Amino acid sequence: MIKMRHPAGLAVNKHGNILVADEWSNRLLVLDSSLNSAYELSVGGGLEDPYSLWYELLGGRVTVVDHLSLHYISSVMSQRC
């Protein structure tokens, strides 16, 4: 089981998977739609206290907001999650 320190934002993608911005752990977690598995999604450049995210249905892109900038995860990567 993955423990979260401060889940600050979440989104659900078209596959029913839940994406969680874990602010105090500087990471993005993905829980599969069955809630049987979870993993950390790598974000290029790392995250600095991510607090918001959203999934774009048309482009399939995930956008993560942290205290430094916006991070965009391409549609290829978001298909995996």
C-alpha positions as CSV (number, residue, x, y, z in Angstrom):
1,M,0.0,0.0,0.0
2,I,1.3,3.5,-0.9
3,K,1.0,6.0,1.9
4,M,0.3,9.7,1.0
5,R,1.5,12.6,3.1
6,H,-0.7,15.3,1.7
7,P,-3.0,14.4,-1.2
8,A,-3.8,17.9,-2.6
9,G,-5.4,17.3,-6.0
10,L,-6.8,14.5,-8.0
11,A,-8.2,13.7,-11.5
12,V,-9.7,10.7,-13.2
13,N,-8.6,9.7,-16.7
14,K,-10.6,8.1,-19.4
15,H,-9.6,4.7,-18.2
16,G,-11.0,5.3,-14.8
17,N,-7.6,5.5,-13.1
18,I,-7.2,8.0,-10.3
19,L,-4.2,10.4,-10.5
20,V,-3.2,12.0,-7.1
21,A,-0.9,15.0,-6.5
22,D,0.9,14.1,-3.2
23,E,2.0,17.6,-2.3
24,W,4.4,17.0,0.6
25,S,6.0,14.0,-1.1
26,N,6.6,15.8,-4.4
27,R,5.1,13.1,-6.5
28,L,2.2,12.1,-8.7
29,L,0.5,8.7,-7.9
30,V,-1.7,6.6,-10.1
31,L,-4.2,4.2,-8.7
32,D,-5.7,1.8,-11.2
33,S,-9.4,1.7,-11.7
34,S,-9.8,-1.5,-9.7
35,L,-7.8,0.1,-6.8
36,N,-5.7,-3.0,-6.7
37,S,-2.4,-1.4,-7.7
38,A,-0.7,2.0,-7.5
39,Y,2.5,3.4,-8.8
40,E,4.4,6.7,-8.9
41,L,4.4,8.5,-12.3
42,S,7.7,10.1,-13.2
43,V,7.6,13.7,-14.2
44,G,10.5,15.2,-16.2
45,G,12.3,17.8,-14.1
46,G,10.7,16.6,-10.9
47,L,7.9,18.2,-8.9
48,E,8.0,20.9,-6.2
49,D,4.9,20.5,-3.9
50,P,2.4,19.6,-6.6
51,Y,-1.1,20.8,-5.5
52,S,-3.4,20.6,-8.6
53,L,-3.8,18.5,-11.7
54,W,-6.3,17.8,-14.4
55,Y,-6.7,15.5,-17.3
56,E,-7.6,16.8,-20.8
57,L,-10.1,14.5,-22.4
58,L,-9.5,15.7,-26.0
59,G,-5.7,15.5,-26.0
60,G,-5.2,12.9,-23.3
61,R,-2.7,15.1,-21.6
62,V,-2.2,15.5,-17.8
63,T,-1.3,18.9,-16.5
64,V,0.3,19.1,-13.0
65,V,0.7,22.4,-11.2
66,D,3.3,22.8,-8.5
67,H,4.8,25.8,-6.7
68,L,7.4,26.4,-9.5
69,S,5.6,25.8,-12.8
70,L,3.2,23.8,-14.9
71,H,4.2,20.3,-16.0
72,Y,2.6,18.6,-19.0
73,I,2.6,14.9,-19.4
74,S,2.2,13.8,-23.0
75,S,-0.7,11.8,-24.3
76,V,1.6,8.8,-24.8
77,M,2.4,8.8,-21.1
78,S,-1.2,9.4,-20.0
79,Q,-2.4,6.4,-21.9
80,R,-0.3,4.3,-19.6
81,C,-1.9,5.7,-16.5
